[in-house]
Amino acid sequence: MAIISATDVSKSYGSIDALHSFSLEVPEGSIFGLLGPNGAGKTTFVKILLDLVHPSSGNVSLCGLPTLDPRARATVGYLPEKYSFYPYYTVQGTVEFYAQMQGLTKASMKPAVDVALEKAGLSELRKRKLSQLSKGQLQRIGIANLLLCPHQLLILDEPFSGLDPIGIKEFKDLMFELRKEGRTLFINSHGLAEVEQLCDEVCILNKGRKLAQGKVKDLTNGQSLEDFFYSKVKGD
């Protein structure tokens, strides 16, 4: 089953075509990477998935529901590229706020928050204010918020932004763990090395059009993903 399905999606901003007849299917239970240079249309597609913008034409569904249906978004967890929140909140207070927003009861909140903080590597920082954190530590709070509920689909926008090598390794391990649980991870990233190690399948987007899609090994045929990506985009 395709957890994300897009058919002939186009989106124009005035005279600019951000997406043109873009179609995509993301298998359930996979780690899928959306790749492309700046201005390729990746962010526009993510905004369409989250119903932040509407396509000019075409159809998009999440878990079998059209993106215009609020029930579709209830199945999705989202990690933005630049996570931010009120700087005077503590780490624990921030995650508790998101737990309340996601409907967790008082009884279920404490264990859920404790587990999320532990998996995100934030247990020792729970009392620290956000103003005292590094960019990578802030990104970890966004990761913790993802883990509060068992969302079927996780949309991750440049998820490794700000993370140090240890953080990247720990987050990759966590992604594999989440896939084992049956969740689907949709990654929008410039980190080709991480994508090559993580993703079951990738799609390369450029100038709003799909250039290639498939399993990484099938597409690259012995090349690195970086070399394959460069040749496809420069040859377009």
Buried (B, 14 or more C-beta within 10 A) or exposed (E): EBBBBBBEBBBBEEEEBBBBBBBBBBEBBBBBBBBBBEEBBBBBBBBBBBBEBEBBEBBBBBBEBEBEBEEBBBBBBBBBBEBEBEEEBBBBBBBBBBBEEBEBEEEEBEEBBBBBBBBBBBBEBBEBBBEEBEEBBBBBBBBBBBBBBEBBBBBBBBBBBBBEEEBBEBBBEBBEEBBEEEBBBBBBBBBBEBBBBBBBBBBBBBBBBBBBBEEBEEBBEEEEBEEBBBEBBEEE
